[in-house]
Amino acid sequence: MARRKQRNEPAVFIVNPQAGGGKSDKELKQLLADIESIYGNAKIQFTERKMHATELARTAVESGTELIVAVGGDGTISEVAAGFFDAKGKPLKPVKQAPALGILPAGSGSDYARTIGIPRSSAIALQILQTRKTKAMDVGMIDFTGNDGTPTRRMFINIADVGIGGEVVDILERQGKKLGAFLSYQIATVRGLIGYKNKNLEITLDKKQKFDGVYNGVIVAIGKYFGSGMKIAPDAQPDDGFFDVVMLGEMSKLEMIAKMQKVRNGTHIFEKNISVHRAKHVSIKSDIKALLDCDGEMPGECPADFTILPGALNVVVPPT
């Protein structure tokens, strides 16, 4: 392809070679060639393990990089975004001085990119990056019990949830996505429902509004989509300073399966046993083990506290 004019700002591209089940050598080489044709001075780094993207991004932020691009799916974007914060969840730099976070969707789901309008086409996504138009986006912080039983803190940029979502992600991580994102997620959902029991949860919004009952799950959303295009929080805005909290009430396995299409198009929120609330802080406790989903990964379980960090991240977005 014709060589484009190079840009001079320092940039780091953090690539997850396993995103979307792993790109072919031909696809990956073409993507890297497209990046280098525009950002000839860019540093391209590959992730080698879980949370490696966070380490690479944190180093890039501290070194003064102006643009840090996550090349992968929601998990990769989430890990890269976490690198803009220290271990205590505090921004490494004020937002006005911090690098811009760019996104090149290459994952199986790419739900966060879908919310902010970045298509899966690498060519178009690269054009969006060149505009350098940014918007201050919200970030979520979760304090919970990690898989090793210790108090843990994680950042998220799209969606976290407790209940059936955590069970599904746990199964999905073990079964893989060899059949593609959509079908793999549907299979994991059905498998999760077979052995799933609704949870007795205690939910507190903004430390004052309390709910106590049996729930299928509770979704704490910044973005609109999860599970490869399921519109779980149709009214969520990633820059409004609030979580959209979607509470899925007690329902049978058959009821949940019957509602899956409504979840895909966002009309589930009109069902009588589903409610949506807005909050800046969410606390969830469970009387039995309740797994957590954080941007498509299962890092632990309840109790969990969710805190919104309004406008904490500069994200490159499509021009309007």
N, C-alpha and C positions, 0 to 999 in steps of 0.2 A: 504494500500500500504506500501511497505518497507520504513522504515525511512532513509532518506538521511543524509549525513554528514552536520551538521549545520555550517553556516558561522558566524563569530564573529562580523562583522562590524555592527554598529547600523543602523537600517533601519526602515522607517515608510511607511506603506501601507495605502493609502487613498482610501477608497472604496465607490463608489456610488452605493448603493443598488438598485436604480431605473434605472440604466443603462440598455439599451436594453429592456426596458419595465419591468425590475425587474426580477432578477433570482429567480428560485424556491428555497425553503429552502434547498432542497437536493443539488442543484448545488452550492449554496453559501457556505454551510457547507463543501462540498468537496474542493472548491477553497481555503477556509480558512485553511483546514487541509493540503493541498498541500503547502501553504505558510509557515505554522508553521513547517512542516517537514524539510524545508530547512533553514528558518530564525526563529529559535526558540526564538530568543531574539527580534524579530521585534515587533513594536507597530502597531496594526491594528486599524484604526479609520474610522468611518462611517460618510458620509456627511448627513446633516439634512435639508439643504436648499440651495438655489442658492448662489454661491460665498463662501460657507462654506469651500470648498476644498482649496480656496486661503488662507483663514485664517489659516487652519491647516498646509498647506505647508509653509507659512511664518514663523509660529512658529517653525516648524521643521528645516528650514534653519537657523534661528537665534540661535537654540539650538545646532548646530553643527552636525546634522544628516548627515551621509555620502551618504545614498541612500534613495530617496523619490520616491515611486512608485504610479502612478496613475492607479487605477483599475476601468475602465469604458470606455466610448466612447470619441469622440473628445471634447465634452463639458467639461468632467471631466479632461482630459489631459490639456486642455487650462486653466482651473481654477487652477489646480495644478501648471502649469508652471508660471502662473501670480504671484504665491506666492514666486517665486524666485526674484521678483522685488518689490520695494517699491511703494507707491501710485503715485509717480512721474514718474514711469517707469525706475528707475535706479536699476541696479543689487544690491542685498543686499550684495553680496560678489563677488570679482573677479572670473572669470570663473575657473581659476586654483584652487581656494580654495572652490568653491561652490560645493554643493552636486551633485550627478548624478541624473538625472530624468529617472526613469524606467517606462515601460509601460506594463500593462497587459490588452490587449483589452477585454472589456466586454460590449461594447456599441452596438447600432444598426447599426452604420455606420463604425466606426473605420477607417476612411479614412487616417488619419495621420500615423497610424500604417502600413497601406497598402503601403504608400509611402516609408517608411524606412525599409520595409521588415519584420515586426513583424507579425506573423500569429495569427489568433484568437484562436488557440489551447493554452490553459493555460499551459499545460505541456511543450510545446516547448518554449513559452514565458518565463517561469520560467528558463528554461535552458539558454536562452539568457541572462537573468538577472545575472545568476551566472558567466558569462564570464567577467562581468564588463567592457567590451569594450565600450568606449564612443567616441562620435564624437561631436565637437562643432557645434551646429545647430543654424540657424538664428531664430530670433523672430521678430514679427511685433508689432508695437505700433500704436494705432489709437486715434486721438483726434476728437471728434464729439459731436453732440448734443444728450444728453441722452433722454430716454423716458419721463423723468420729465422736460425736457426743459432746463436743466443746462449743461454747458460744462463738458464733461466726457472723461476719458482716459481708454482704455482697451488694454491688450496685446493679441496677437493671435499667434498660432504656425502653423496653416495650411492654411486656406483661409478666406478672408473677401471679401465682394462684396457689390455693391450698385445697386439697381434696382429690377429686377425680383427676384433675390436671396433673398433679404430681405423680399419681399412679400410672397414668398414660405415658408420661415422659420417661418414667423409670423403665417401663416395658420397652419403649421406643429405643432408649439407649442400649438396651440389651439385644433387641432383635435387629437393629440397624434399619437403613432406609433403602435397601437394595431394589425394592419395587417402586421407588419414586416417593417423593414427599407426601403427596395426597393419599395414595393407596396405603402406604406404610402407616400413616397417622390413623387412617380409618380402621385398619386392622388392630393397631395398638389400642385404640379406643374401645373396640368391641371386646378385645381380650381383657382390658382393664375393667370393663363393666361386669364381666362374668363373675369375678371374685370380689367386687367392690361393695363395701357397706357404707352407707351415708354416715357422716360424722356429726356428733353433737359438738357444736362449736359455740364459743363465746366470742362475739365480734364487737369491738368498740371503735367508733369513728370519732376522730378528733377529741378523744379522751372524755366524751360526754354522752354520745348517742350509742346505746347498747342494744345488742341483739343476742338472744340466747335460744338456740334451737337446733334442730337436725337439718343439715344441709348436704347437698350433693357436692357442692364446692363453692368457693369464693374467689373471684377473679379481681385482682388489683391492677388496673390497666392505665397505661400512659398512651399506648397506641390502640388502634381499632382491632387488629387481627392477631390471631395465633393459629397454630396447627395447620400451616400452609393455606391461608386464605379464609379461615373461619372468622366471621365478623362478630366476635364475641362482645365487643364494646363499641357499638356503631356510632355513638356520639362523642367518643373520647377525642380530645385534642392534645397533641404532645407538647403544647406550649402554653397551656392555660393555667398552670400552677396547681392543678388538682388531679387526683386519681379518680377514675370512674370505677366504682366498686360494684361489680355484678354479683349478686347473691343468688345462687341456684338452690332453691329449696329442696326439701325431701322429695325424691321421685324414684320410681321403680326403674329397673334396667330397661324394660320395654318403653317406658315414658322417655327415658334419656335417648334411646336409639331413635324414637319417633321424632324427637326434637332436633336431631342433628342437622337436618336440612334447614330448619329455621335458624339455627346457630350460624350456618354458613351464610345466610343472606341477612342476618341481623334482626329478624322479626321475632326472635325468641323473647326479647325483653317485654313483649306485650302479654306473655303468658302469666296466669294468675299466681303461680308459685315462684316467680322470678322478679327480683326488684333491682333497681339501679340507684346508687347513691354517689354523691361527690364528697371527697374528703382529702385533707392534706396528711392525715396520719391514720393508720389502720393497725389495730392490734387484734390478733387471732390466737385463741387458745383452744386446745382440744383435750377431751378426757381420754382419748386413745390416740395411737400413732396416726398422724396426718401429714403426708408428704407434701413437700413444697416444689413448685415448678418456678424456675427463674430463667426467663428468656430461653426456654426450651431445654433446660438442664435441671437435674434433680439434685440439689446440693445438700438437702437436709429436711428438717421437719419442724412442726410447731413445738413450742410457742414462737410466733413470729411478729415482729413489729415493722411496719412499712412507713417510711417517711419520704415525702416529696421534696426534691430540691429544685425549686422553680428556676427555669432559665439557666441552668448550671453548665450547659454544654453548647458550644457553637457548632452547629451541623450545617454542612453544605446542602442546600435545597434547590429544587428547580426554580428558575426565574418565573415570576408570575406575570 
